Amino acid sequence: MDSIRIDNLTFAYDSRVIFNDLSVSFPQGGFCSVLGPNGSGKTTLLKCVTGLLKPDSGTITLNGKPLADYKMMDLARTIAYVPQYQDIVFDISVFDYVLLGRNPYQTPWEMQRPEDKEVVEEALNKCNVWGYRDRLLQALSGGERQRVMVARAMAQQTGIMLLDEPLANIDITHKFGIMNILQELNEEQGVSILIILHDLPIAKTYSKQILLLKEGNVLQYGDRNAVLTEENIRNCFDLTERYAVSEEGFITKRL
């Protein structure tokens, strides 16, 4: 069974069509990176899957159940989403923000349980932000905040995790740290990962599948090695011969 199945998806912002009859599915236990130029529909795709955006037509199915049939709390136990950026307009500590990921498992007005604190502590430690637990989220740098957002998604303990450019503003050491965490969740707990990346070598290193989007269409989708070829990369990003593409996916300008 697929963890995510999209059939005949159509979506437009006013008169600007993003998807027209898009169909694609992602297997349970998959680790798929979504790559493509700016404006190709990557973020819109994730927002449609999470229910934040409502398609004009088509169906989205999670674990065999239509997205439209999920109640809010059931959906929050099924899928976790790390947005590209989240504007926090109120003061909240890092620990309490990550603790919000436990809300789907609590009854209204229920106090935090010992097991919730343990889950939060583990997530903060894995993302290397335990030392920030008492700091206000607004006081963190962009990269630090991004790692905290990943920790919150981990604390949600869902079978599907969607991440929109979680490596943005993160230094190289922590980039690999985050990707190692996601790989561990995928391989040891079977969490299905759908992640938007711009770093082709990292995508090729960690992904099982690659989805190349261009102008709202699936350019290529499948095994990472079959998809991330020089020809496909050139076609997707409109690269001229002035740029060289290595086997690992590095793009450099020819001297």
Phi and psi in degrees as GROMACS dihedral restraints (atoms count N, CA, C in turn):
[ dihedral_restraints ]
;  ai    aj    ak    al  type     phi  dphi    fc
    3     4     5     6     1   -76.7    20    10
    4     5     6     7     1   145.3    20    10
    6     7     8     9     1   -76.7    20    10
    7     8     9    10     1   -36.5    20    10
    9    10    11    12     1  -134.8    20    10
   10    11    12    13     1   129.7    20    10
   12    13    14    15     1  -131.0    20    10
   13    14    15    16     1   127.9    20    10
   15    16    17    18     1  -119.5    20    10
   16    17    18    19     1   124.7    20    10
   18    19    20    21     1  -125.2    20    10
   19    20    21    22     1   121.2    20    10
   21    22    23    24     1    54.2    20    10
   22    23    24    25     1    44.9    20    10
   24    25    26    27     1   -75.2    20    10
   25    26    27    28     1   128.8    20    10
   27    28    29    30     1  -126.3    20    10
   28    29    30    31     1   130.9    20    10
   30    31    32    33     1  -150.2    20    10
   31    32    33    34     1   139.9    20    10
   33    34    35    36     1  -142.6    20    10
   34    35    36    37     1   144.2    20    10
   36    37    38    39     1   -93.4    20    10
   37    38    39    40     1   104.3    20    10
   39    40    41    42     1    55.4    20    10
   40    41    42    43     1  -114.8    20    10
   42    43    44    45     1   -95.5    20    10
   43    44    45    46     1    -2.5    20    10
   45    46    47    48     1   -91.4    20    10
   46    47    48    49     1   109.0    20    10
   48    49    50    51     1   -79.4    20    10
   49    50    51    52     1   125.3    20    10
   51    52    53    54     1   -96.6    20    10
   52    53    54    55     1   -50.0    20    10
   54    55    56    57     1  -125.0    20    10
   55    56    57    58     1   141.1    20    10
   57    58    59    60     1  -134.7    20    10
   58    59    60    61     1    99.3    20    10
   60    61    62    63     1    66.2    20    10
   61    62    63    64     1    45.2    20    10
   63    64    65    66     1   -82.2    20    10
   64    65    66    67     1   132.5    20    10
   66    67    68    69     1  -133.7    20    10
   67    68    69    70     1   130.4    20    10
   69    70    71    72     1  -164.1    20    10
   70    71    72    73     1   151.4    20    10
   72    73    74    75     1  -135.7    20    10
   73    74    75    76     1   150.8    20    10
   75    76    77    78     1  -123.2    20    10
   76    77    78    79     1   127.7    20    10
   78    79    80    81     1   -72.8    20    10
   79    80    81    82     1   154.9    20    10
   81    82    83    84     1   -62.3    20    10
   82    83    84    85     1   136.1    20    10
   84    85    86    87     1    77.5    20    10
   85    86    87    88     1    11.1    20    10
   87    88    89    90     1   -79.6    20    10
   88    89    90    91     1   162.1    20    10
   90    91    92    93     1  -134.6    20    10
   91    92    93    94     1    95.3    20    10
   93    94    95    96     1  -114.0    20    10
   94    95    96    97     1   128.7    20    10
   96    97    98    99     1   -98.0    20    10
   97    98    99   100     1   134.4    20    10
   99   100   101   102     1  -102.0    20    10
  100   101   102   103     1   120.0    20    10
  102   103   104   105     1  -123.2    20    10
  103   104   105   106     1   152.3    20    10
  105   106   107   108     1   162.8    20    10
  106   107   108   109     1   166.1    20    10
  108   109   110   111     1   -65.4    20    10
  109   110   111   112     1   163.2    20    10
  111   112   113   114     1   -58.8    20    10
  112   113   114   115     1   138.0    20    10
  114   115   116   117     1    85.3    20    10
  115   116   117   118     1     6.8    20    10
  117   118   119   120     1   -84.1    20    10
  118   119   120   121     1    -7.5    20    10
  120   121   122   123     1   105.4    20    10
  121   122   123   124     1    11.0    20    10
  123   124   125   126     1   -62.0    20    10
  124   125   126   127     1   -54.2    20    10
  126   127   128   129     1   -65.5    20    10
  127   128   129   130     1   -39.4    20    10
  129   130   131   132     1   -60.4    20    10
  130   131   132   133     1   -38.9    20    10
  132   133   134   135     1   -60.4    20    10
  133   134   135   136     1   -47.8    20    10
  135   136   137   138     1   -64.0    20    10
  136   137   138   139     1   -39.7    20    10
  138   139   140   141     1   -67.3    20    10
  139   140   141   142     1   -32.4    20    10
  141   142   143   144     1   -67.7    20    10
  142   143   144   145     1   -40.9    20    10
  144   145   146   147     1   -65.9    20    10
  145   146   147   148     1   -35.0    20    10
  147   148   149   150     1   -80.6    20    10
  148   149   150   151     1   -12.2    20    10
  150   151   152   153     1    90.3    20    10
  151   152   153   154     1     1.7    20    10
  153   154   155   156     1   -69.8    20    10
  154   155   156   157     1   -28.9    20    10
  156   157   158   159     1  -120.0    20    10
  157   158   159   160     1   140.6    20    10
  159   160   161   162     1  -101.2    20    10
  160   161   162   163     1   120.8    20    10
  162   163   164   165     1   -63.3    20    10
  163   164   165   166     1   154.4    20    10
  165   166   167   168     1   -72.6    20    10
  166   167   168   169     1   -32.5    20    10
  168   169   170   171     1  -160.4    20    10
  169   170   171   172     1   168.7    20    10
  171   172   173   174     1    99.5    20    10
  172   173   174   175     1   172.4    20    10
  174   175   176   177     1  -129.5    20    10
  175   176   177   178     1   148.2    20    10
  177   178   179   180     1  -125.4    20    10
  178   179   180   181     1   129.7    20    10
  180   181   182   183     1  -122.6    20    10
  181   182   183   184     1   132.2    20    10
  183   184   185   186     1  -114.8    20    10
  184   185   186   187     1   121.1    20    10
  186   187   188   189     1    51.2    20    10
  187   188   189   190     1    40.0    20    10
  189   190   191   192     1    83.1    20    10
  190   191   192   193     1    -0.5    20    10
  192   193   194   195     1  -116.6    20    10
  193   194   195   196     1   130.4    20    10
  195   196   197   198     1   -57.5    20    10
  196   197   198   199     1   136.8    20    10
  198   199   200   201     1   -55.2    20    10
  199   200   201   202     1   -36.8    20    10
  201   202   203   204     1   -64.7    20    10
  202   203   204   205     1   -19.4    20    10
  204   205   206   207     1   -90.6    20    10
  205   206   207   208     1    -5.3    20    10
  207   208   209   210     1   -80.7    20    10
  208   209   210   211     1   134.6    20    10
  210   211   212   213     1   -80.7    20    10
  211   212   213   214     1   159.5    20    10
  213   214   215   216     1   -56.2    20    10
  214   215   216   217     1   -46.3    20    10
  216   217   218   219     1   -70.9    20    10
  217   218   219   220     1   -35.6    20    10
  219   220   221   222     1   -64.6    20    10
  220   221   222   223     1   -39.6    20    10
  222   223   224   225     1   -65.6    20    10
  223   224   225   226     1   -38.0    20    10
  225   226   227   228     1   -68.3    20    10
  226   227   228   229     1   -22.1    20    10
  228   229   230   231     1   -87.3    20    10
  229   230   231   232     1    -9.6    20    10
  231   232   233   234     1  -101.4    20    10
  232   233   234   235     1   -38.7    20    10
  234   235   236   237     1  -137.7    20    10
  235   236   237   238     1   133.4    20    10
  237   238   239   240     1  -112.9    20    10
  238   239   240   241     1   142.8    20    10
  240   241   242   243     1  -130.0    20    10
  241   242   243   244     1   127.0    20    10
  243   244   245   246     1  -107.4    20    10
  244   245   246   247     1   105.9    20    10
  246   247   248   249     1   -73.3    20    10
  247   248   249   250     1   167.3    20    10
  249   250   251   252     1   -63.6    20    10
  250   251   252   253     1   -37.5    20    10
  252   253   254   255     1  -156.1    20    10
  253   254   255   256     1   140.9    20    10
  255   256   257   258     1  -127.1    20    10
  256   257   258   259     1   120.9    20    10
  258   259   260   261     1   -84.1    20    10
  259   260   261   262     1   114.3    20    10
  261   262   263   264     1   -97.6    20    10
  262   263   264   265     1   116.0    20    10
  264   265   266   267     1  -101.4    20    10
  265   266   267   268     1     2.5    20    10
  267   268   269   270     1  -131.9    20    10
  268   269   270   271     1   156.1    20    10
  270   271   272   273     1   -72.4    20    10
  271   272   273   274     1   129.3    20    10
  273   274   275   276     1  -153.8    20    10
  274   275   276   277     1   139.3    20    10
  276   277   278   279     1   -76.3    20    10
  277   278   279   280     1   159.8    20    10
  279   280   281   282     1   -58.2    20    10
  280   281   282   283     1   -44.6    20    10
  282   283   284   285     1   -61.4    20    10
  283   284   285   286     1   -46.5    20    10
  285   286   287   288     1   -67.6    20    10
  286   287   288   289     1   -32.1    20    10
  288   289   290   291     1   -66.1    20    10
  289   290   291   292     1   -46.0    20    10
  291   292   293   294     1   -66.4    20    10
  292   293   294   295     1   -32.9    20    10
  294   295   296   297     1   -62.2    20    10
  295   296   297   298     1   -24.9    20    10
  297   298   299   300     1   -60.3    20    10
  298   299   300   301     1   -24.6    20    10
  300   301   302   303     1   -65.4    20    10
  301   302   303   304     1   -14.1    20    10
  303   304   305   306     1   -91.6    20    10
  304   305   306   307     1    -4.8    20    10
  306   307   308   309     1   -54.4    20    10
  307   308   309   310     1   -38.6    20    10
  309   310   311   312     1   -62.0    20    10
  310   311   312   313     1   -15.1    20    10
  312   313   314   315     1  -106.1    20    10
  313   314   315   316     1     6.2    20    10
  315   316   317   318     1  -116.0    20    10
  316   317   318   319     1   149.5    20    10
  318   319   320   321     1   -81.1    20    10
  319   320   321   322     1   159.8    20    10
  321   322   323   324     1   -55.2    20    10
  322   323   324   325     1   134.0    20    10
  324   325   326   327     1    68.6    20    10
  325   326   327   328     1    10.9    20    10
  327   328   329   330     1   -73.9    20    10
  328   329   330   331     1   137.8    20    10
  330   331   332   333     1   -73.6    20    10
  331   332   333   334     1   154.7    20    10
  333   334   335   336     1   -60.5    20    10
  334   335   336   337     1   137.0    20    10
  336   337   338   339     1   -96.3    20    10
  337   338   339   340     1   160.5    20    10
  339   340   341   342     1   -55.6    20    10
  340   341   342   343     1   -38.9    20    10
  342   343   344   345     1   -67.3    20    10
  343   344   345   346     1   -30.6    20    10
  345   346   347   348     1   -66.7    20    10
  346   347   348   349     1   -43.5    20    10
  348   349   350   351     1   -62.2    20    10
  349   350   351   352     1   -37.8    20    10
  351   352   353   354     1   -65.5    20    10
  352   353   354   355     1   -42.1    20    10
  354   355   356   357     1   -63.2    20    10
  355   356   357   358     1   -43.9    20    10
  357   358   359   360     1   -63.9    20    10
  358   359   360   361     1   -44.5    20    10
  360   361   362   363     1   -60.7    20    10
  361   362   363   364     1   -42.9    20    10
  363   364   365   366     1   -63.1    20    10
  364   365   366   367     1   -43.2    20    10
  366   367   368   369     1   -64.8    20    10
  367   368   369   370     1   -42.3    20    10
  369   370   371   372     1   -64.0    20    10
  370   371   372   373     1   -40.5    20    10
  372   373   374   375     1   -66.8    20    10
  373   374   375   376     1   -43.2    20    10
  375   376   377   378     1   -64.2    20    10
  376   377   378   379     1   -33.9    20    10
  378   379   380   381     1   -89.4    20    10
  379   380   381   382     1     5.2    20    10
  381   382   383   384     1    59.7    20    10
  382   383   384   385     1    41.5    20    10
  384   385   386   387     1  -129.5    20    10
  385   386   387   388     1    17.3    20    10
  387   388   389   390     1   -59.6    20    10
  388   389   390   391     1   -35.0    20    10
  390   391   392   393     1   -67.4    20    10
  391   392   393   394     1   -13.7    20    10
  393   394   395   396     1   -98.6    20    10
  394   395   396   397     1     5.7    20    10
  396   397   398   399     1   -55.8    20    10
  397   398   399   400     1   -32.4    20    10
  399   400   401   402     1   -96.2    20    10
  400   401   402   403     1    -2.2    20    10
  402   403   404   405     1   -82.9    20    10
  403   404   405   406     1   154.9    20    10
  405   406   407   408     1   -74.3    20    10
  406   407   408   409     1   139.5    20    10
  408   409   410   411     1   -59.3    20    10
  409   410   411   412     1   -37.0    20    10
  411   412   413   414     1   -65.4    20    10
  412   413   414   415     1   -20.1    20    10
  414   415   416   417     1   -85.8    20    10
  415   416   417   418     1    -4.8    20    10
  417   418   419   420     1   -85.1    20    10
  418   419   420   421     1   157.8    20    10
  420   421   422   423     1   -72.6    20    10
  421   422   423   424     1   169.4    20    10
  423   424   425   426     1   -60.1    20    10
  424   425   426   427     1   -42.5    20    10
  426   427   428   429     1   -67.8    20    10
  427   428   429   430     1   -39.3    20    10
  429   430   431   432     1   -65.4    20    10
  430   431   432   433     1   -42.5    20    10
  432   433   434   435     1   -63.7    20    10
  433   434   435   436     1   -37.3    20    10
  435   436   437   438     1   -62.5    20    10
  436   437   438   439     1   -41.0    20    10
  438   439   440   441     1   -66.9    20    10
  439   440   441   442     1   -34.8    20    10
  441   442   443   444     1   -66.3    20    10
  442   443   444   445     1   -38.0    20    10
  444   445   446   447     1   -64.7    20    10
  445   446   447   448     1   -37.4    20    10
  447   448   449   450     1   -65.4    20    10
  448   449   450   451     1   -40.5    20    10
  450   451   452   453     1   -61.3    20    10
  451   452   453   454     1   -40.8    20    10
  453   454   455   456     1   -62.1    20    10
  454   455   456   457     1   -43.3    20    10
  456   457   458   459     1   -62.5    20    10
  457   458   459   460     1   -38.2    20    10
  459   460   461   462     1   -63.9    20    10
  460   461   462   463     1   -40.8    20    10
  462   463   464   465     1   -64.9    20    10
  463   464   465   466     1   -20.3    20    10
  465   466   467   468     1   -72.6    20    10
  466   467   468   469     1   -21.6    20    10
  468   469   470   471     1    52.1    20    10
  469   470   471   472     1    57.7    20    10
  471   472   473   474     1  -102.2    20    10
  472   473   474   475     1   166.5    20    10
  474   475   476   477     1   -86.9    20    10
  475   476   477   478     1   -11.9    20    10
  477   478   479   480     1  -129.7    20    10
  478   479   480   481     1   134.1    20    10
  480   481   482   483     1  -130.3    20    10
  481   482   483   484     1   126.8    20    10
  483   484   485   486     1  -112.7    20    10
  484   485   486   487     1   132.3    20    10
  486   487   488   489     1  -133.5    20    10
  487   488   489   490     1   127.8    20    10
  489   490   491   492     1  -105.2    20    10
  490   491   492   493     1    99.7    20    10
  492   493   494   495     1    50.5    20    10
  493   494   495   496     1    56.3    20    10
  495   496   497   498     1   -69.9    20    10
  496   497   498   499     1   -10.8    20    10
  498   499   500   501     1   -94.3    20    10
  499   500   501   502     1     0.7    20    10
  501   502   503   504     1   -63.8    20    10
  502   503   504   505     1   134.8    20    10
  504   505   506   507     1    67.3    20    10
  505   506   507   508     1    15.7    20    10
  507   508   509   510     1  -107.6    20    10
  508   509   510   511     1   136.2    20    10
  510   511   512   513     1   -68.2    20    10
  511   512   513   514     1   164.0    20    10
  513   514   515   516     1   -59.7    20    10
  514   515   516   517     1   -37.6    20    10
  516   517   518   519     1   -62.6    20    10
  517   518   519   520     1   -47.2    20    10
  519   520   521   522     1   -74.5    20    10
  520   521   522   523     1   -23.0    20    10
  522   523   524   525     1   -59.3    20    10
  523   524   525   526     1   -49.5    20    10
  525   526   527   528     1   -67.5    20    10
  526   527   528   529     1   -33.2    20    10
  528   529   530   531     1   -61.2    20    10
  529   530   531   532     1   -46.1    20    10
  531   532   533   534     1   -64.1    20    10
  532   533   534   535     1   -44.8    20    10
  534   535   536   537     1   -65.5    20    10
  535   536   537   538     1   -35.2    20    10
  537   538   539   540     1   -65.1    20    10
  538   539   540   541     1   -38.1    20    10
  540   541   542   543     1   -63.1    20    10
  541   542   543   544     1   -46.4    20    10
  543   544   545   546     1   -63.8    20    10
  544   545   546   547     1   -39.8    20    10
  546   547   548   549     1   -63.2    20    10
  547   548   549   550     1   -39.3    20    10
  549   550   551   552     1   -65.2    20    10
  550   551   552   553     1   -44.4    20    10
  552   553   554   555     1   -59.7    20    10
  553   554   555   556     1   -40.1    20    10
  555   556   557   558     1   -68.6    20    10
  556   557   558   559     1   -47.1    20    10
  558   559   560   561     1   -81.7    20    10
  559   560   561   562     1   -34.2    20    10
  561   562   563   564     1   -96.1    20    10
  562   563   564   565     1   -29.4    20    10
  564   565   566   567     1  -114.7    20    10
  565   566   567   568     1    -2.9    20    10
  567   568   569   570     1    72.2    20    10
  568   569   570   571     1    20.3    20    10
  570   571   572   573     1   -70.1    20    10
  571   572   573   574     1   129.5    20    10
  573   574   575   576     1   -80.0    20    10
  574   575   576   577     1   127.7    20    10
  576   577   578   579     1  -113.5    20    10
  577   578   579   580     1   129.2    20    10
  579   580   581   582     1  -127.1    20    10
  580   581   582   583     1   113.9    20    10
  582   583   584   585     1  -133.5    20    10
  583   584   585   586     1   134.7    20    10
  585   586   587   588     1   -89.6    20    10
  586   587   588   589     1   126.2    20    10
  588   589   590   591     1  -132.5    20    10
  589   590   591   592     1   157.9    20    10
  591   592   593   594     1  -116.5    20    10
  592   593   594   595     1    -8.4    20    10
  594   595   596   597     1   -93.5    20    10
  595   596   597   598     1   101.2    20    10
  597   598   599   600     1   -63.6    20    10
  598   599   600   601     1   -44.0    20    10
  600   601   602   603     1   -60.7    20    10
  601   602   603   604     1   -40.0    20    10
  603   604   605   606     1   -65.8    20    10
  604   605   606   607     1   -40.9    20    10
  606   607   608   609     1   -60.4    20    10
  607   608   609   610     1   -42.2    20    10
  609   610   611   612     1   -70.2    20    10
  610   611   612   613     1   -30.0    20    10
  612   613   614   615     1   -72.0    20    10
  613   614   615   616     1   -42.1    20    10
  615   616   617   618     1  -102.7    20    10
  616   617   618   619     1   -24.9    20    10
  618   619   620   621     1   -78.1    20    10
  619   620   621   622     1   152.1    20    10
  621   622   623   624     1   -94.0    20    10
  622   623   624   625     1   -38.9    20    10
  624   625   626   627     1  -124.4    20    10
  625   626   627   628     1   155.6    20    10
  627   628   629   630     1  -129.3    20    10
  628   629   630   631     1   133.7    20    10
  630   631   632   633     1  -113.4    20    10
  631   632   633   634     1   118.6    20    10
  633   634   635   636     1   -98.6    20    10
  634   635   636   637     1   117.6    20    10
  636   637   638   639     1  -105.9    20    10
  637   638   639   640     1   140.9    20    10
  639   640   641   642     1  -147.1    20    10
  640   641   642   643     1   120.3    20    10
  642   643   644   645     1    53.2    20    10
  643   644   645   646     1    40.3    20    10
  645   646   647   648     1    78.2    20    10
  646   647   648   649     1     8.8    20    10
  648   649   650   651     1  -119.1    20    10
  649   650   651   652     1   151.6    20    10
  651   652   653   654     1   -77.5    20    10
  652   653   654   655     1   109.5    20    10
  654   655   656   657     1   -78.1    20    10
  655   656   657   658     1   -47.7    20    10
  657   658   659   660     1  -151.8    20    10
  658   659   660   661     1   148.6    20    10
  660   661   662   663     1  -152.1    20    10
  661   662   663   664     1   134.4    20    10
  663   664   665   666     1   155.4    20    10
  664   665   666   667     1  -154.3    20    10
  666   667   668   669     1   -56.6    20    10
  667   668   669   670     1   139.9    20    10
  669   670   671   672     1   -56.2    20    10
  670   671   672   673     1   -41.4    20    10
  672   673   674   675     1   -72.3    20    10
  673   674   675   676     1   -31.7    20    10
  675   676   677   678     1   -74.6    20    10
  676   677   678   679     1   -31.1    20    10
  678   679   680   681     1   -86.6    20    10
  679   680   681   682     1   -45.1    20    10
  681   682   683   684     1   -84.0    20    10
  682   683   684   685     1    64.1    20    10
  684   685   686   687     1   -97.6    20    10
  685   686   687   688     1   162.8    20    10
  687   688   689   690     1   -59.0    20    10
  688   689   690   691     1   -41.8    20    10
  690   691   692   693     1   -62.2    20    10
  691   692   693   694     1   -45.9    20    10
  693   694   695   696     1   -65.9    20    10
  694   695   696   697     1   -40.6    20    10
  696   697   698   699     1   -64.0    20    10
  697   698   699   700     1   -42.8    20    10
  699   700   701   702     1   -62.7    20    10
  700   701   702   703     1   -43.5    20    10
  702   703   704   705     1   -66.2    20    10
  703   704   705   706     1   -39.7    20    10
  705   706   707   708     1   -68.5    20    10
  706   707   708   709     1   -42.7    20    10
  708   709   710   711     1  -105.0    20    10
  709   710   711   712     1     9.2    20    10
  711   712   713   714     1    53.4    20    10
  712   713   714   715     1    47.8    20    10
  714   715   716   717     1   -83.1    20    10
  715   716   717   718     1   133.6    20    10
  717   718   719   720     1   -87.7    20    10
  718   719   720   721     1   177.2    20    10
  720   721   722   723     1   -69.1    20    10
  721   722   723   724     1    -6.9    20    10
  723   724   725   726     1   -68.0    20    10
  724   725   726   727     1   -15.9    20    10
  726   727   728   729     1  -115.2    20    10
  727   728   729   730     1   137.1    20    10
  729   730   731   732     1  -100.0    20    10
  730   731   732   733     1   142.3    20    10
  732   733   734   735     1  -119.7    20    10
  733   734   735   736     1   118.5    20    10
  735   736   737   738     1   -81.5    20    10
  736   737   738   739     1   167.7    20    10
  738   739   740   741     1   -62.0    20    10
  739   740   741   742     1   -29.8    20    10
  741   742   743   744     1   -81.1    20    10
  742   743   744   745     1    -9.3    20    10
  744   745   746   747     1   102.4    20    10
  745   746   747   748     1     3.8    20    10
  747   748   749   750     1   -73.8    20    10
  748   749   750   751     1   136.9    20    10
  750   751   752   753     1  -112.6    20    10
  751   752   753   754     1   124.0    20    10
  753   754   755   756     1  -131.8    20    10
  754   755   756   757     1   152.3    20    10
  756   757   758   759     1   -84.7    20    10
  757   758   759   760     1   132.3    20    10
  759   760   761   762     1   -69.1    20    10
  760   761   762   763     1   140.8    20    10
